[in-house]
Amino acid sequence: MLTQRQVVDYALQRRSLLADVASGRVGVAEVCDASPYLLRAARFHGRTGEEQCPVCRRDRLTEVNWIFGEALRHASGSARRTEELAALENTVDEFSVYVVEVCPSCSWNHLVQSYVLGKGGDHGPSRGSGQRRRTAAE
């Protein structure tokens, strides 16, 4: 089980954007713009969910986990399966995960959630960082 920290949910932003699309204030072409790289990552690293695409309603949405962090070195900026995140969580000090939903049919995509994983925890600076936390007074 993943120990997510600093979780940010983008559901309100998503709902607002979909309302703008439904009202015509934002065009479908503006929100259905997933890059070929994202579509490929969804196909090979994504997890197909139960929810239908809110734009085209032709296909189920796929969630892709993107990982970023200095401790990841060359793996930073890549897509990973959820199972791989569990292994990384126990070996890497700290890294960020961005969950993006994508529709393979119409290319709708939206950031769903972001969070931090890793051994660093809330126990002060990550091991080996050489920095200490500053207090509010500093």
C-alpha positions in Angstrom: 0.0 0.0 0.0 1.3 3.4 -0.9 1.9 6.1 1.7 0.9 9.2 -0.1 1.9 12.6 1.3 1.1 16.1 0.2 -2.0 14.9 -1.8 -3.6 17.4 -4.2 -6.9 16.5 -5.8 -7.9 18.4 -9.0 -11.5 17.3 -9.1 -12.9 20.9 -8.8 -10.7 22.1 -11.6 -11.8 19.2 -13.7 -15.5 19.7 -13.0 -15.2 23.4 -13.9 -13.4 22.7 -17.1 -16.1 20.1 -18.1 -18.8 22.6 -17.3 -17.1 25.1 -19.6 -16.9 22.5 -22.4 -20.6 21.6 -21.9 -21.6 25.3 -22.1 -19.5 25.9 -25.2 -17.1 28.4 -23.5 -14.2 26.0 -24.2 -13.9 24.0 -27.4 -13.6 20.2 -27.4 -10.4 20.5 -29.5 -8.8 22.5 -26.6 -9.3 19.7 -24.1 -8.9 16.7 -26.3 -5.2 17.4 -27.0 -3.3 14.5 -25.5 0.2 14.1 -27.0 1.2 10.9 -28.8 3.6 10.3 -25.9 0.8 10.4 -23.3 -1.4 8.2 -25.4 1.4 5.6 -25.8 2.1 5.8 -22.0 -1.6 5.2 -21.3 -1.6 2.1 -23.5 1.6 0.5 -22.0 1.7 1.8 -18.4 -1.9 2.9 -17.7 -4.7 1.4 -15.7 -8.1 1.4 -17.3 -10.8 2.5 -14.9 -14.5 2.1 -14.8 -15.4 5.7 -15.7 -16.5 6.6 -19.2 -14.8 9.6 -20.9 -16.8 12.7 -19.9 -16.3 14.3 -23.4 -16.9 11.5 -26.0 -18.4 8.8 -23.8 -17.0 6.2 -26.3 -14.3 4.7 -24.1 -13.3 4.2 -20.5 -10.6 6.5 -19.1 -7.1 5.3 -18.5 -5.0 6.6 -15.6 -1.3 7.2 -16.1 1.2 7.8 -13.2 4.1 10.2 -14.1 7.0 10.3 -11.7 9.4 13.2 -11.1 12.2 13.8 -8.7 16.0 14.3 -8.5 16.5 11.0 -6.6 15.0 9.1 -9.6 17.8 10.3 -11.9 17.1 9.1 -15.5 13.7 7.7 -14.5 12.4 11.1 -13.7 9.7 12.2 -16.2 8.6 8.7 -17.0 5.3 6.8 -16.8 5.1 3.9 -14.3 2.5 1.3 -13.3 1.0 1.5 -9.8 2.9 -1.7 -8.9 6.2 -0.1 -9.8 5.4 2.9 -7.5 5.3 0.5 -4.5 8.8 -0.8 -5.3 10.1 2.7 -5.8 8.5 4.0 -2.6 10.8 1.7 -0.6 14.0 2.5 -2.5 13.9 6.2 -3.4 14.1 9.0 -0.8 11.3 11.2 -2.3 9.6 11.7 -5.6 6.4 13.2 -6.9 3.6 11.3 -8.7 1.2 13.0 -11.1 -1.9 11.0 -12.1 -3.3 11.9 -15.5 -6.5 10.5 -16.9 -6.6 10.1 -20.7 -9.2 8.9 -23.2 -7.7 6.6 -25.9 -10.6 7.5 -28.3 -10.8 11.3 -28.2 -7.5 12.3 -26.5 -9.2 14.0 -23.5 -6.6 14.3 -20.7 -6.6 16.0 -17.3 -4.4 16.0 -14.2 -6.4 14.1 -11.6 -4.1 14.0 -8.5 -0.6 14.6 -7.4 1.2 13.3 -4.3 4.6 12.6 -2.9 6.1 9.1 -2.2 9.4 7.8 -0.9 11.4 7.0 2.2 11.9 10.6 3.1 8.6 10.9 4.9 7.8 13.7 7.3 10.8 13.0 9.4 12.8 16.1 8.3 14.9 16.5 5.2 15.4 13.5 3.0 18.4 11.4 3.9 21.5 12.7 2.2 20.1 16.1 1.3 22.6 17.9 3.5 19.9 20.5 4.4 17.9 21.1 7.5 14.4 22.5 7.7 14.1 26.2 8.5 11.7 27.4 11.1 9.2 30.1 10.4 11.3 32.6 12.4 14.2 32.1 10.1 
